[in-house]
Amino acid sequence: MRKGVDRTDVVVIGGGIMGASTALWLAERGLAVTLCEKGEIGREQSGRNWGWCRTFGRDIRELELSLLSLRLWRGLNEMIGRETGFRQSGILSLAEDDDHLDTLRTMHQQLAGSEVAAELIDGNAAARLTTGAVRQWLGGLHAPGDGRAEPLLAAPAIAEGARDKGAVLHTGSVVQGIDMSGGRVSAVETSRGRIDCDAVVIAAGAWSTKLCRQLGFRFPQLIVNETVCRTAPVSGGPDVSLRTKAYSLRRRLDGGYTVGGGGKIRAELTPDSFRFFRDFIPILRAYGSMIQLRPTDHAWSDWKTLLGAEPSSHMLDPPPDEVLSRRVCGALARDFPAFAGIDIVERWAGGIDVTPDALPVISPLPVSGAFLLTGFSGHGFGMGPGAGALMAALVAGDTPPIDPRPFDVSRLTSGEKIVLGPL
């Protein structure tokens, strides 16, 4: 993009799976859309997650969005003519004690009457699905229609699909300001120039709070980090994606596995941790045992900015928790001997944007022409296509494909009681 002024209908800020999906569905409608990403497409949390596309184990308010997304995933490779890695391989949550089995039974009851084809299974059925396991589980909850995709492939493929339909993609384009005129959004200022527009969609994940602040809007959001690793190819492992209390795994297209879990996440201690402390008291009471406070380079950068340093636009690249990762991989190897001694090719961590109720925001903002798509609290990758479709409908003024009210930002700003979803 040349220095100066360009013009588009909608600027989407953020090149993760949310921004890419929004750009795709806006371009599909024939709107002029420009996507601005400060780094490369899908290189932060959208490329660092487990890669699950699931319908169960979520808050019931997310169910319609999960189902919409799964329907879109199933046709996405063909629609965009590219590989996202999506495969309908099923997802299985395993119970090792009666309390956990009761939890899965409650989940199953909540899905009654929905389109989710999940079934409670006994230990024998669990053994048949967990190829190579030497452990006997009490049972599990199995959704054979759920799937998996490749995080490093999906967002770039969707963004390229959007470009094929007319979207303009700008990488290495840092958004420096959002301009207003006559009480509504009029332009976005970037490191590569100004873009006049009628609407802006903030889909910037962990950076969304800072962008909302430019509009004078207080949006409570914090960052937590979760560690993941990938193995060398493994023979004799399960094809189904599965979760236990000690680990989670997903088969990759390269024959290896993505492995995560372990029940611990790290929270960034930033200035926002203090600004939004009261907003997050309910979630800290419910999930405090899972959360460890650990400052990272991103946290230090935020503190320096507060003290007058130039704002940073670095990529979120928190260090992995290697102690936790080794413990998780050890538990996996005890249950599945095929993983014993297998090479861990890479470990990494990602920055997850969390809201006070652990539910996403897909909503207009109280600033004309401004929209917010963020806060998926670790549930976002699988819901990306549906969230983008919902946001595109809201921006275009079309009938939304599902009820958007559970995701309206007003629930976090009106003073109403927070109803927590699962982390």
C-alpha positions as CSV (number, residue, x, y, z in Angstrom):
1,M,0.0,0.0,0.0
2,R,1.4,3.4,-0.9
3,K,1.9,6.1,1.7
4,G,-1.1,8.3,1.6
5,V,-4.8,7.5,1.5
6,D,-6.6,4.4,0.4
7,R,-10.3,3.6,0.5
8,T,-12.3,0.5,1.5
9,D,-15.7,-0.4,3.0
10,V,-14.3,-2.3,6.0
11,V,-10.9,-2.5,7.7
12,V,-10.4,-5.8,9.6
13,I,-7.7,-5.4,12.2
14,G,-6.0,-8.7,13.0
15,G,-4.9,-11.6,10.8
16,G,-5.7,-14.5,13.0
17,I,-8.5,-17.0,12.2
18,M,-11.2,-14.5,13.3
19,G,-10.0,-11.7,11.2
20,A,-9.3,-13.9,8.2
21,S,-12.7,-15.5,8.4
22,T,-14.5,-12.2,8.7
23,A,-12.6,-10.9,5.7
24,L,-13.6,-14.0,3.8
25,W,-17.3,-13.7,4.5
26,L,-17.3,-9.9,3.9
27,A,-15.6,-10.4,0.5
28,E,-18.1,-13.2,-0.3
29,R,-20.8,-10.5,0.1
30,G,-19.1,-8.2,-2.4
31,L,-17.9,-5.7,0.2
32,A,-14.5,-4.0,-0.2
33,V,-12.4,-5.2,2.7
34,T,-8.8,-4.6,3.8
35,L,-7.2,-6.9,6.4
36,C,-4.3,-5.3,8.4
37,E,-2.0,-7.6,10.3
38,K,1.0,-6.2,12.2
39,G,3.1,-9.4,11.5
40,E,2.2,-12.4,9.4
41,I,-1.2,-14.1,9.0
42,G,-2.0,-16.6,11.8
43,R,1.3,-16.5,13.6
44,E,0.1,-15.7,17.1
45,Q,-2.5,-17.8,19.0
46,S,-4.4,-18.8,15.8
47,G,-1.3,-20.7,14.8
48,R,-0.4,-22.0,18.3
49,N,-3.5,-23.8,19.6
50,W,-4.5,-27.4,19.8
51,G,-6.4,-27.4,16.5
52,W,-9.6,-28.8,17.8
53,C,-13.0,-28.1,16.0
54,R,-15.4,-29.2,18.8
55,T,-19.0,-28.9,19.7
56,F,-19.1,-30.2,23.3
57,G,-17.4,-29.2,26.5
58,R,-18.4,-25.6,25.9
59,D,-20.7,-23.2,27.5
60,I,-24.3,-23.9,26.2
61,R,-24.4,-20.3,25.0
62,E,-21.6,-21.2,22.5
63,L,-23.4,-24.3,21.1
64,E,-25.1,-22.6,18.1
65,L,-21.8,-20.9,17.1
66,S,-19.9,-24.2,17.5
67,L,-22.4,-26.0,15.3
68,L,-22.4,-23.3,12.6
69,S,-18.6,-23.4,12.6
70,L,-18.4,-27.1,12.2
71,R,-20.8,-27.0,9.2
72,L,-18.6,-24.4,7.6
73,W,-15.3,-26.3,8.4
74,R,-16.7,-29.3,6.5
75,G,-17.0,-27.4,3.3
76,L,-14.2,-24.8,3.8
77,N,-11.3,-26.6,1.9
78,E,-13.5,-26.9,-1.2
79,M,-14.9,-23.4,-0.9
80,I,-11.5,-21.7,-0.8
81,G,-9.6,-24.3,-2.8
82,R,-6.9,-24.7,-0.2
83,E,-5.9,-27.0,2.6
84,T,-6.9,-26.0,6.2
85,G,-6.0,-29.4,7.5
86,F,-9.6,-30.1,8.6
87,R,-10.5,-33.7,9.1
88,Q,-13.7,-35.1,10.7
89,S,-11.9,-37.5,13.1
90,G,-14.0,-37.2,16.2
91,I,-13.1,-35.9,19.7
92,L,-13.2,-38.0,22.9
93,S,-13.1,-36.8,26.5
94,L,-12.0,-39.6,28.9
95,A,-13.1,-40.2,32.5
96,E,-10.7,-41.8,35.0
97,D,-12.9,-41.5,38.1
98,D,-16.6,-41.3,39.0
99,D,-16.6,-37.5,39.5
100,H,-15.2,-36.9,36.0
101,L,-17.7,-39.3,34.5
102,D,-20.5,-37.5,36.3
103,T,-19.2,-34.2,34.7
104,L,-19.3,-35.8,31.3
105,R,-22.8,-37.2,31.9
106,T,-23.9,-33.6,32.8
107,M,-22.4,-32.3,29.5
108,H,-24.2,-35.0,27.6
109,Q,-27.5,-34.1,29.2
110,Q,-27.0,-30.4,28.3
111,L,-26.7,-31.5,24.6
112,A,-30.0,-33.3,24.6
113,G,-32.2,-32.2,21.7
114,S,-29.3,-30.4,19.9
115,E,-27.6,-31.3,16.6
116,V,-24.5,-32.6,18.5
117,A,-24.1,-36.3,17.9
118,A,-22.2,-37.0,21.1
119,E,-22.6,-40.2,23.0
120,L,-21.6,-41.5,26.5
121,I,-19.5,-44.6,26.1
122,D,-18.3,-47.2,28.5
123,G,-14.8,-48.4,29.2
124,N,-14.8,-51.0,26.5
125,A,-15.8,-48.6,23.8
126,A,-13.2,-46.1,25.1
127,A,-10.6,-48.9,24.8
128,R,-11.5,-49.5,21.1
129,L,-11.1,-45.8,20.3
130,T,-7.8,-45.2,22.2
131,T,-5.5,-47.3,19.9
132,G,-2.3,-48.2,21.7
133,A,-3.4,-47.4,25.2
134,V,-2.5,-49.6,28.1
135,R,-4.8,-47.8,30.5
136,Q,-8.5,-48.6,31.2
137,W,-10.8,-45.6,31.5
138,L,-14.2,-45.7,33.1
139,G,-15.8,-44.3,30.0
140,G,-16.0,-41.0,28.1
141,L,-18.0,-38.6,25.9
142,H,-17.4,-39.1,22.2
143,A,-18.4,-36.7,19.4
144,P,-17.6,-38.5,16.2
145,G,-18.7,-35.6,14.0
146,D,-16.2,-33.2,15.6
147,G,-12.9,-32.6,13.9
148,R,-9.4,-31.1,13.8
149,A,-7.5,-28.7,11.6
150,E,-4.0,-27.4,11.3
151,P,-3.6,-24.0,13.0
152,L,-0.5,-23.1,10.9
153,L,-2.4,-23.8,7.7
154,A,-5.9,-22.6,8.5
155,A,-5.8,-18.8,9.0
156,P,-3.4,-18.3,6.0
157,A,-5.5,-20.5,3.8
158,I,-8.7,-18.6,4.8
159,A,-7.0,-15.2,4.2
160,E,-5.9,-16.3,0.8
161,G,-9.4,-17.4,0.0
162,A,-10.6,-14.0,1.0
163,R,-8.0,-12.4,-1.3
164,D,-9.3,-14.6,-4.1
165,K,-12.7,-13.0,-3.6
166,G,-11.3,-9.5,-3.7
167,A,-10.1,-8.7,-0.1
168,V,-6.8,-6.8,0.2
169,L,-4.3,-8.3,2.7
170,H,-1.6,-6.1,4.3
171,T,0.9,-7.8,6.5
172,G,3.6,-5.9,8.4
173,S,0.9,-3.2,8.8
174,V,0.7,-1.9,12.4
175,V,-2.5,-0.1,13.2
176,Q,-1.5,3.2,14.9
177,G,-4.9,4.8,15.3
178,I,-8.6,4.7,14.5
179,D,-10.0,8.1,13.3
180,M,-13.5,9.4,13.9
181,S,-15.5,12.0,11.9
182,G,-19.1,13.1,12.7
183,G,-19.3,10.6,15.6
184,R,-18.4,7.5,13.6
185,V,-15.4,5.6,12.3
186,S,-13.9,7.2,9.3
187,A,-10.3,5.8,8.8
188,V,-7.6,3.6,10.2
189,E,-4.0,4.9,10.4
190,T,-1.4,2.3,9.8
191,S,2.4,2.2,9.6
192,R,1.9,1.9,5.8
193,G,-0.5,4.8,5.4
194,R,-4.1,5.9,6.0
195,I,-7.2,3.8,4.9
196,D,-10.5,5.6,4.8
197,C,-13.4,3.3,5.6
198,D,-17.0,3.1,6.7
199,A,-16.4,0.4,9.4
200,V,-13.7,-1.3,11.4
201,V,-13.6,-4.7,12.9
202,I,-11.2,-5.2,15.8
203,A,-10.3,-8.9,15.7
204,A,-6.9,-8.5,17.2
205,G,-7.0,-11.1,20.0
206,A,-4.9,-10.2,22.9
207,W,-4.3,-6.7,21.4
208,S,-8.0,-5.8,21.2
209,T,-8.2,-4.0,24.6
210,K,-5.5,-1.5,23.4
211,L,-7.4,-0.8,20.2
212,C,-10.7,-0.3,22.0
213,R,-8.9,2.2,24.2
214,Q,-8.2,4.3,21.1
215,L,-11.9,4.6,20.7
216,G,-12.4,5.6,24.3
217,F,-14.1,2.2,25.1
218,R,-13.1,0.2,28.2
219,F,-13.0,-3.5,27.3
220,P,-11.9,-5.8,30.1
221,Q,-9.6,-8.5,28.8
222,L,-6.5,-10.3,30.1
223,I,-3.9,-12.6,28.6
224,V,-3.1,-16.1,29.8
225,N,-0.5,-18.4,28.3
226,E,-0.7,-22.1,27.6
227,T,2.1,-24.4,26.6
228,V,1.9,-26.9,23.7
229,C,4.4,-29.2,22.0
230,R,4.6,-31.3,18.9
231,T,6.1,-34.8,18.5
232,A,7.9,-36.5,15.7
233,P,5.7,-39.0,13.7
234,V,4.2,-41.7,15.9
235,S,3.1,-45.1,14.7
236,G,0.3,-46.9,16.6
237,G,-1.3,-43.8,18.2
238,P,-5.0,-42.9,18.2
239,D,-6.7,-41.1,15.3
240,V,-9.4,-39.5,17.5
241,S,-8.4,-36.3,19.3
242,L,-8.7,-36.9,23.0
243,R,-8.5,-35.2,26.4
244,T,-7.8,-36.5,29.9
245,K,-7.1,-34.6,33.1
246,A,-3.4,-35.0,32.5
247,Y,-3.0,-34.3,28.7
248,S,-4.7,-33.6,25.4
249,L,-3.6,-34.7,21.9
250,R,-4.4,-34.3,18.3
251,R,-2.9,-36.2,15.3
252,R,-1.3,-33.9,12.8
253,L,-1.1,-34.2,9.0
254,D,2.6,-35.0,9.3
255,G,1.9,-38.1,11.4
256,G,3.1,-36.5,14.7
257,Y,0.8,-35.2,17.5
258,T,0.1,-31.8,19.1
259,V,0.2,-32.4,22.9
260,G,-1.0,-29.9,25.5
261,G,-3.2,-29.7,28.6
262,G,-2.0,-30.4,32.2
263,G,-4.6,-28.2,33.9
264,K,-2.3,-25.1,34.4
265,I,-2.1,-21.8,32.6
266,R,0.1,-18.8,33.2
267,A,-1.3,-15.3,33.5
268,E,0.5,-12.2,32.3
269,L,0.9,-9.6,35.1
270,T,0.4,-6.4,33.1
271,P,-1.1,-2.9,33.9
272,D,-4.5,-4.3,32.7
273,S,-4.3,-6.9,35.5
274,F,-4.8,-4.1,37.9
275,R,-7.2,-2.0,35.7
276,F,-9.5,-5.0,35.3
277,F,-9.0,-6.8,38.6
278,R,-12.5,-6.3,39.9
279,D,-14.0,-7.5,36.5
280,F,-12.1,-10.8,36.9
281,I,-12.8,-11.6,40.6
282,P,-15.5,-14.2,39.6
283,I,-13.2,-16.0,37.2
284,L,-10.3,-15.9,39.7
285,R,-12.5,-17.4,42.4
286,A,-13.7,-20.2,40.1
287,Y,-10.4,-21.0,38.3
288,G,-7.7,-19.5,40.5
289,S,-6.1,-22.9,41.2
290,M,-5.4,-23.3,37.5
291,I,-3.7,-19.9,37.1
292,Q,0.0,-19.1,37.8
293,L,1.3,-15.5,37.6
294,R,4.4,-15.3,35.4
295,P,5.6,-12.0,33.8
296,T,7.0,-12.3,30.2
297,D,8.6,-9.9,27.8
298,H,5.1,-8.8,26.7
299,A,4.2,-7.8,30.3
300,W,7.5,-5.9,30.7
301,S,6.8,-4.1,27.5
302,D,3.3,-3.0,28.8
303,W,4.8,-1.7,32.0
304,K,7.5,0.3,30.0
305,T,4.7,1.8,27.8
306,L,2.9,2.9,31.0
307,L,6.0,4.7,32.0
308,G,6.3,6.6,28.7
309,A,8.1,4.3,26.4
310,E,7.0,3.9,22.8
311,P,4.1,1.4,22.5
312,S,5.3,-2.0,21.3
313,S,3.8,-4.0,18.4
314,H,5.9,-7.1,18.9
315,M,4.6,-10.6,18.2
316,L,3.2,-12.4,21.2
317,D,5.7,-15.2,21.7
318,P,5.7,-16.2,25.4
319,P,8.2,-18.9,26.6
320,P,6.8,-22.4,27.0
321,D,6.6,-24.0,30.4
322,E,9.0,-26.9,29.9
323,V,8.5,-28.4,33.3
324,L,4.7,-28.7,32.7
325,S,5.3,-29.9,29.2
326,R,7.6,-32.7,30.3
327,R,5.1,-33.8,33.0
328,V,2.3,-33.8,30.4
329,C,4.3,-35.9,27.9
330,G,5.3,-38.3,30.7
331,A,1.7,-38.9,31.6
332,L,0.9,-39.5,27.9
333,A,3.8,-42.0,27.5
334,R,2.6,-44.0,30.6
335,D,-0.8,-44.4,29.0
336,F,0.4,-44.8,25.4
337,P,3.7,-46.6,25.2
338,A,4.1,-45.6,21.6
339,F,5.0,-42.1,22.8
340,A,7.7,-43.3,25.2
341,G,11.0,-41.9,24.1
342,I,9.5,-40.1,21.1
343,D,11.2,-36.9,20.0
344,I,9.6,-33.6,21.0
345,V,10.3,-31.5,17.9
346,E,9.1,-28.2,19.3
347,R,7.6,-26.6,22.3
348,W,5.8,-23.2,22.3
349,A,3.3,-21.1,24.2
350,G,0.5,-18.9,23.0
351,G,-1.3,-15.8,24.4
352,I,-5.0,-16.5,25.0
353,D,-7.3,-13.5,25.3
354,V,-9.8,-14.0,28.1
355,T,-13.0,-12.1,29.0
356,P,-14.4,-11.9,32.6
357,D,-17.0,-14.6,31.8
358,A,-14.8,-16.7,29.4
359,L,-17.2,-16.1,26.5
360,P,-16.3,-14.3,23.3
361,V,-17.5,-10.9,22.1
362,I,-19.0,-10.7,18.6
363,S,-20.6,-7.3,18.7
364,P,-21.1,-3.8,17.5
365,L,-19.4,-1.3,19.8
366,P,-21.1,1.9,21.1
367,V,-19.1,3.8,18.5
368,S,-20.8,4.0,15.1
369,G,-19.0,1.8,12.5
370,A,-16.9,0.0,15.1
371,F,-17.2,-3.8,15.8
372,L,-15.4,-6.1,18.1
373,L,-14.6,-9.8,17.6
374,T,-12.3,-11.2,20.4
375,G,-12.1,-12.8,23.8
376,F,-12.6,-16.5,22.8
377,S,-10.8,-17.5,26.0
378,G,-9.1,-20.6,24.5
379,H,-12.2,-21.7,22.5
380,G,-11.6,-19.7,19.4
381,F,-9.9,-21.7,16.7
382,G,-12.7,-24.2,16.1
383,M,-15.3,-21.4,16.2
384,G,-13.4,-19.1,13.8
385,P,-15.4,-19.7,10.6
386,G,-18.7,-19.3,12.3
387,A,-17.6,-16.2,14.3
388,G,-16.4,-14.6,11.1
389,A,-19.7,-15.4,9.4
390,L,-21.7,-13.9,12.3
391,M,-19.5,-10.8,12.4
392,A,-19.7,-10.3,8.6
393,A,-23.5,-10.4,8.8
394,L,-23.5,-7.8,11.7
395,V,-21.2,-5.5,9.7
396,A,-23.3,-5.8,6.5
397,G,-26.6,-5.4,8.3
398,D,-27.8,-8.8,7.2
399,T,-29.9,-11.3,9.1
400,P,-27.3,-13.1,11.4
401,P,-27.0,-16.8,10.9
402,I,-27.4,-17.4,14.7
403,D,-28.6,-15.3,17.6
404,P,-25.8,-12.8,18.4
405,R,-27.2,-11.7,21.8
406,P,-25.1,-14.0,24.0
407,F,-22.0,-12.4,22.5
408,D,-23.0,-8.8,22.8
409,V,-20.4,-6.7,24.6
410,S,-23.0,-5.0,26.7
411,R,-23.1,-8.0,29.1
412,L,-19.6,-7.0,30.3
413,T,-20.3,-3.3,30.6
414,S,-23.9,-3.0,31.9
415,G,-23.1,-4.1,35.5
416,E,-25.2,-7.3,35.1
417,K,-24.1,-10.3,37.1
418,I,-21.3,-12.3,35.3
419,V,-22.3,-15.9,34.3
420,L,-19.1,-17.8,33.9
421,G,-18.4,-20.2,31.1
422,P,-15.7,-22.9,31.2
423,L,-12.1,-22.1,30.7
